[in-house]
Amino acid sequence: MRVLTLNGIAVQQLYNRIEMTRKRHIEEKVRKIIEDVQDNGDEAVVKYTKRFDKASLKPRAQRVPENEISGAFQGITSDFISSLKLIINNVTMFYKGQVQKPCRVRDSEGVLLKENIIPLDTVGVYIPAGTAPLVSTVYMSVVPAKVAGVKRVIICTPPNKDGHVDPYVLAVANLLKVKEVYKVGGAQAIAAMAFGTKYIPKVDKIVGPGNMFVTEAKRQLFGYVDIDMLAGPSELAIIANRYSNVDYIVADLEAQMEHLGGLGVLITTSKQVLKQVRKRLAGAKNAYGILAKNLNEATDIANKLAPEHLQIMTNNPNAVAKNIQHAGAIFLGPYSPTALGDYAAGPSHVLPTMGTARFFSGLCLSDFYKKSHIISYSKRALEQVRPAIEKVAKLEGLPKHWESIDVRFD
């Protein structure tokens, strides 16, 4: 663990130690993949699947057969299925609490203003595989889309070298009634979902984490398709004082650093706690310790970091949390570790990283719908705003705008 002095806390420098997704060689490689998929569709996709995932697939075989999805429960214990159902219920209940009612404004002069809340038609969920498929990301991404009312949810995930998708991913997809799973990963999957191919549908939005190539593809394709966020390696900051349990701190930081490039930061007011944690994490390259003068300074540091996960492990975490403005998810007390949020608490673990919690939120129900404004005026109501419109329209040099109002009163 490396201890940082307050003078050395250049937040951007701390985050810059992680390889950023916008390096030129990454941008260029991803750009070429995107252009190839746009021009050549499935032919390009299967080419990259063979190159990167070592799986040879025919274009038509990219979609997992529905009987394979429904049969994925074979070999999975009933206890595990029961656990999945419990977790899915937790996530579902949380997102049902986010359901919004459309706003509506009416006055006596004949003005009616309201909005329609419309679920997206099609959402693509990217599930990384890497060393192990992120099964939890399936329910953490699909459930809010389903609760929001998205009509069609598809999953793209890299196949193994034999051309198969992990049965646990398929089992969760089946539980969530997702019938379309495609054996494709990487930047080519993002491009395929953004443009659509003969065998992979075009989607309205892509959600889900991925490596730097996936993240860069999402960045480049934003505009062709909506995205959730640009997420980097996972990160955790912990605010602790002399009352905090060192065993819990060490365990939580170590858990976070299991992720490739995972970052752990301890912000503490206790020299003794910092000394103990530093000793136990001596060999950890991605662990940092910061000694703060008091808890107010600790929260200031945390707000500057705007971490993906923030654990407050002081004796009065609620009081400290009142001063936190920037964090993807906040975990209070000794029995609310980040791993709880990763797997089972309810809110999605798809969260902003690299300081972007200053302006991004974790995956929300609102990410899966759009709003249309409804405007209805009576003639009397229009006449009341007529002089104001005339002034603004003429000031902006748009006389035809004004005339389109005035013609209604000839």
Secondary structure, 3 states (H helix, E strand, C coil): CEEECHHHCCHHHHHHCCCCCCCHHHHHHHHHHHHHHHHHCHHHHHHHHHHHHCCCCCHHHHECCHHHHHHHHCCCCHHHHHHHHHHHHHHHHHHHCCCCCCCEEECCCCEEEEEEEEECCEEEEECCCCCCCCHHHHHHHHHHHHHHCCCEEEEEECCCCCCCCCHHHHHHHHHCCCCEEEECCHHHHHHHHHHCCCCCCCCCEEECCCCHHHHHHHHHHECCEEECCCCCCCEEEEEECCCCCHHHHHHHHHHHCCCCCCEEEEEECCHHHHHHHHHHCCCCCCEEEEECCCHHHHHHHHHHHCCCEEEECCCCHHHHHCCCCCCCEEEECCCCCHHHHHHCCCCCCCCCCCCHHHCCCCCCHHHHEEEEEEEEECHHHHHHHHHHHHHHHHHCCCHHHHHHHHHHHC
